[in-house]
Amino acid sequence: METHVIWWVGTSLVAVVLLRGALGGNLRKYPLFYSYMSCVLVKEVVGLLSYRFAPNFYGTLYWPTELATIVASYAVMVEIFRQSLRHSPGIARKGLKLLLAAFVLTVSYAATDLLHGRLANAARTIAEAGRDLRYIEGALLLLLLWLFVRYRILLGPNLLGLIMGYSFWVGINVINLALVFLPDNEFSTLARRLEPITYVATLTIWCVALWASRPEPVQPTDGAIERDYELLVAKTRSILARTSDQLMRGMRP
């Protein structure tokens, strides 16, 4: 009964977040985030239907839909980087390239495992891929936190709530996915029991923070982060030029 109540509450909150996003104007501001929420809603509905009417297929459908949701959730990281660094296009472009490279490497590694005889253990491979993506997301969120503090980047209440909720959810998932491979550990059982509650808590944060579209704060015009970025690029180019010159001199007879 407790599990069913949490499921219905969570699914209802997902629907509310999507509805308020459409009515409140945030759907246009954060399309990738709401695409992820739509994917979550479809996953929950498919899971319910398979559990009720085709229970034999529930286990078969669970891990593929879980992987699809985890992959879709990575788009939220793209949304967060894109919106947080929209006033620093140079950093934003580099950040998005880093996100894409990390995603491609992680998914490629998981696909390689499946192609090398691990199809029989696909559930474990999917869980490992999801865990690795969560680890990457956790590290990227810490990097963003450092950028926010270092350069005093101002965030509006909508974006701040989105980041807070997603950071909380990623943190819980990192712990849970790390412990899922230790089934006899008492902390693993506790983490699995707490995950649905933290899921509802995350959705509640998003529901409150994204209830209506609010204006973003005016960013300072000094552009310190862009200046530091350009300085780093200039120094890197200078180092590469000197290194190339030294190599060319060393190759001359």
Backbone torsions as a table, in degrees:
resi	resn	phi	psi	omega
1	MET	NA	-44.0	179.8
2	GLU	-60.6	-41.9	179.9
3	THR	-63.3	-42.7	-179.2
4	HIS	-65.8	-39.2	179.1
5	VAL	-63.3	-46.0	179.4
6	ILE	-62.5	-39.9	179.8
7	TRP	-62.7	-46.6	-178.4
8	TRP	-66.0	-39.0	177.7
9	VAL	-63.3	-47.3	-179.5
10	GLY	-61.9	-46.2	-179.9
11	THR	-64.4	-38.6	177.8
12	SER	-64.4	-39.8	178.8
13	LEU	-66.3	-38.3	176.2
14	VAL	-59.6	-45.3	179.2
15	ALA	-63.1	-38.9	179.4
16	VAL	-65.7	-43.2	178.5
17	VAL	-59.3	-44.2	179.4
18	LEU	-66.0	-42.8	-179.1
19	LEU	-64.5	-45.7	179.6
20	ARG	-67.2	-32.1	176.5
21	GLY	-62.9	-39.7	179.0
22	ALA	-72.2	-40.6	-177.0
23	LEU	-80.7	-33.1	-174.9
24	GLY	-89.7	-8.7	176.8
25	GLY	96.9	-5.0	-179.2
26	ASN	-76.2	-17.5	179.7
27	LEU	-59.7	-37.7	178.9
28	ARG	-74.0	-29.7	-178.3
29	LYS	-77.1	-36.7	-175.2
30	TYR	-128.7	64.2	-175.3
31	PRO	-63.6	-35.5	-179.0
32	LEU	-68.1	-39.4	178.1
33	PHE	-62.4	-44.9	-178.2
34	TYR	-73.0	-25.2	171.9
35	SER	-66.0	-40.2	176.0
36	TYR	-63.2	-43.8	178.7
37	MET	-62.3	-37.3	176.1
38	SER	-63.3	-40.4	177.5
39	CYS	-62.7	-40.3	177.9
40	VAL	-62.7	-43.5	-179.4
41	LEU	-63.3	-43.2	178.2
42	VAL	-62.8	-42.1	179.0
43	LYS	-60.4	-44.2	-178.6
44	GLU	-65.3	-41.6	-179.8
45	VAL	-67.2	-44.2	178.2
46	VAL	-62.5	-41.3	178.3
47	GLY	-62.3	-41.7	179.4
48	LEU	-64.8	-45.8	-178.6
49	LEU	-63.2	-43.0	179.6
50	SER	-67.8	-36.3	180.0
51	TYR	-68.0	-36.8	-177.7
52	ARG	-81.5	-41.8	-170.5
53	PHE	-109.4	-19.3	178.6
54	ALA	-143.5	66.2	-175.7
55	PRO	-59.2	-25.8	179.7
56	ASN	-67.5	-22.8	-178.8
57	PHE	-97.9	-3.0	-176.2
58	TYR	-61.4	-48.0	179.6
59	GLY	-63.6	-36.0	179.4
60	THR	-66.9	-37.1	-177.4
61	LEU	-83.3	-23.3	-171.0
62	TYR	-61.2	-53.3	-173.7
63	TRP	-68.5	-40.9	174.8
64	PRO	-60.8	-41.6	178.5
65	THR	-69.6	-32.4	176.0
66	GLU	-64.5	-42.9	178.3
67	LEU	-63.8	-43.2	179.3
68	ALA	-60.8	-38.3	179.8
69	THR	-69.6	-40.8	179.1
70	ILE	-64.2	-42.4	178.1
71	VAL	-63.6	-42.2	178.9
72	ALA	-65.1	-32.8	-179.5
73	SER	-66.1	-24.3	178.7
74	TYR	-63.8	-26.4	176.9
75	ALA	-64.4	-25.8	177.2
76	VAL	-65.0	-37.4	176.2
77	MET	-62.2	-40.9	176.8
78	VAL	-61.3	-42.6	178.6
79	GLU	-61.5	-44.9	-178.3
80	ILE	-63.7	-46.1	178.5
81	PHE	-62.9	-44.3	-176.6
82	ARG	-63.3	-42.3	-177.6
83	GLN	-78.1	-39.2	-177.5
84	SER	-67.2	-34.8	-174.6
85	LEU	-109.8	25.0	-176.5
86	ARG	-65.2	-23.2	178.0
87	HIS	-89.4	1.2	177.8
88	SER	-129.5	75.7	-172.0
89	PRO	-60.5	-33.3	179.5
90	GLY	-64.0	-48.3	178.0
91	ILE	-65.2	-39.4	-178.9
92	ALA	-61.5	-43.0	179.8
93	ARG	-63.2	-44.4	178.4
94	LYS	-64.5	-39.9	179.3
95	GLY	-63.7	-41.6	179.2
96	LEU	-66.8	-36.1	176.2
97	LYS	-65.2	-40.2	176.8
98	LEU	-62.9	-42.8	178.2
99	LEU	-60.7	-45.8	-178.5
100	LEU	-64.7	-43.6	-179.5
101	ALA	-62.8	-44.5	179.5
102	ALA	-63.4	-39.6	179.8
103	PHE	-65.7	-46.7	-178.8
104	VAL	-62.1	-43.4	-179.8
105	LEU	-63.6	-43.2	-178.3
106	THR	-66.5	-47.0	-179.4
107	VAL	-66.7	-38.0	178.6
108	SER	-64.3	-39.6	178.2
109	TYR	-63.2	-43.1	178.5
110	ALA	-65.9	-40.5	179.3
111	ALA	-65.0	-36.1	177.9
112	THR	-63.5	-40.4	177.5
113	ASP	-61.7	-41.3	-179.9
114	LEU	-66.7	-34.1	-178.1
115	LEU	-80.0	-9.2	-179.0
116	HIS	-110.5	46.6	170.1
117	GLY	84.4	14.6	-178.8
118	ARG	-107.2	20.1	178.8
119	LEU	-62.5	-30.6	179.8
120	ALA	-66.6	-23.0	-179.7
121	ASN	-115.6	43.2	-175.0
122	ALA	-63.4	-35.3	-178.5
123	ALA	-61.2	-43.3	179.5
124	ARG	-66.2	-39.6	179.3
125	THR	-63.2	-42.1	178.1
126	ILE	-63.9	-42.0	178.6
127	ALA	-62.0	-40.6	178.9
128	GLU	-66.4	-41.1	177.8
129	ALA	-62.9	-42.2	177.3
130	GLY	-63.5	-40.8	178.2
131	ARG	-63.2	-43.4	-179.1
132	ASP	-64.5	-40.8	178.0
133	LEU	-64.4	-38.4	177.3
134	ARG	-65.1	-39.6	177.0
135	TYR	-60.3	-43.9	179.8
136	ILE	-63.2	-43.6	179.1
137	GLU	-62.2	-39.9	177.9
138	GLY	-61.3	-44.8	179.3
139	ALA	-64.2	-40.5	179.7
140	LEU	-67.3	-36.4	176.8
141	LEU	-66.2	-36.6	175.2
142	LEU	-65.1	-39.2	176.4
143	LEU	-62.1	-42.4	177.4
144	LEU	-62.8	-40.9	178.7
145	LEU	-59.5	-41.7	177.8
146	TRP	-63.2	-41.0	178.6
147	LEU	-64.8	-40.4	179.2
148	PHE	-60.7	-44.5	-177.7
149	VAL	-73.7	-43.4	-175.3
150	ARG	-64.9	-41.3	-174.3
151	TYR	-111.1	9.4	176.3
152	ARG	51.1	50.7	179.0
153	ILE	-73.4	127.2	-179.0
154	LEU	-87.6	136.6	180.0
155	LEU	-122.2	140.1	174.9
156	GLY	-75.1	164.3	-178.2
157	PRO	-61.2	-34.3	178.3
158	ASN	-64.4	-52.5	-178.4
159	LEU	-66.8	-38.2	178.6
160	LEU	-62.2	-43.6	177.8
161	GLY	-65.2	-38.8	177.2
162	LEU	-61.0	-45.3	-178.6
163	ILE	-67.7	-42.2	-179.3
164	MET	-62.2	-46.1	179.7
165	GLY	-63.6	-42.9	-177.7
166	TYR	-70.5	-37.3	177.8
167	SER	-63.3	-42.1	177.7
168	PHE	-61.5	-45.2	-178.3
169	TRP	-67.5	-42.7	178.4
170	VAL	-63.3	-42.7	179.3
171	GLY	-59.6	-45.0	178.5
172	ILE	-65.2	-40.0	-179.9
173	ASN	-66.9	-37.4	177.9
174	VAL	-60.3	-44.6	179.1
175	ILE	-64.6	-46.3	-176.4
176	ASN	-66.8	-43.4	-179.5
177	LEU	-69.8	-27.6	176.6
178	ALA	-72.4	-32.9	-177.3
179	LEU	-89.6	-13.2	-177.2
180	VAL	-64.4	-21.4	179.0
181	PHE	-87.8	4.7	176.3
182	LEU	-122.8	70.0	-171.6
183	PRO	-64.0	-22.8	-178.6
184	ASP	-88.6	-3.5	-179.3
185	ASN	-81.5	133.5	-178.1
186	GLU	-64.8	-28.7	178.3
187	PHE	-70.3	-29.3	177.3
188	SER	-64.0	-43.7	178.3
189	THR	-64.0	-42.5	179.2
190	LEU	-63.6	-42.8	-179.7
191	ALA	-62.8	-40.8	179.3
192	ARG	-66.5	-33.2	179.5
193	ARG	-74.7	-31.7	-178.9
194	LEU	-82.8	-19.2	-174.9
195	GLU	-58.3	-46.2	178.6
196	PRO	-61.0	-35.6	-179.8
197	ILE	-67.6	-43.2	178.6
198	THR	-67.4	-29.9	175.9
199	TYR	-62.5	-46.6	177.9
200	VAL	-64.8	-39.4	178.8
201	ALA	-62.2	-41.6	178.4
202	THR	-62.7	-45.5	179.0
203	LEU	-63.5	-34.6	177.6
204	THR	-65.2	-41.8	177.1
205	ILE	-59.3	-46.2	-179.6
206	TRP	-66.2	-39.3	-178.7
207	CYS	-61.7	-42.8	-179.3
208	VAL	-72.0	-47.0	-174.7
209	ALA	-69.1	-30.8	-175.1
210	LEU	-108.8	20.7	-178.4
211	TRP	-61.6	-37.6	178.9
212	ALA	-143.2	152.6	178.7
213	SER	-75.1	129.2	179.6
214	ARG	-121.6	148.8	-177.2
215	PRO	-65.8	146.4	177.2
216	GLU	-81.5	146.5	178.6
217	PRO	-68.5	154.6	177.6
218	VAL	-76.2	125.7	-179.0
219	GLN	-80.1	148.6	175.2
220	PRO	-61.5	151.1	-174.1
221	THR	-93.3	2.4	-175.1
222	ASP	-72.9	-25.3	176.5
223	GLY	61.5	44.4	-178.3
224	ALA	-63.0	-38.8	-178.2
225	ILE	-66.4	-37.3	177.8
226	GLU	-69.5	-38.3	178.8
227	ARG	-64.1	-42.9	178.3
228	ASP	-63.6	-38.0	179.4
229	TYR	-65.8	-46.1	179.3
230	GLU	-63.8	-37.9	177.6
231	LEU	-63.7	-42.0	178.3
232	LEU	-63.5	-42.2	178.3
233	VAL	-62.8	-43.7	-179.7
234	ALA	-63.4	-43.0	178.8
235	LYS	-64.5	-40.8	179.5
236	THR	-63.5	-43.9	178.7
237	ARG	-63.4	-39.3	178.9
238	SER	-64.3	-43.5	178.7
239	ILE	-63.2	-43.4	179.3
240	LEU	-64.6	-38.9	179.4
241	ALA	-64.8	-43.9	178.9
242	ARG	-65.0	-40.8	179.8
243	THR	-64.1	-42.8	179.0
244	SER	-63.9	-40.8	179.3
245	ASP	-63.3	-41.9	179.3
246	GLN	-65.8	-38.7	178.6
247	LEU	-65.4	-40.3	179.7
248	MET	-64.8	-39.9	178.1
249	ARG	-65.3	-38.5	-178.9
250	GLY	-69.6	-25.5	-179.3
251	MET	-83.3	-15.0	-179.4
252	ARG	-73.2	141.9	179.4
253	PRO	-71.6	NA	NA
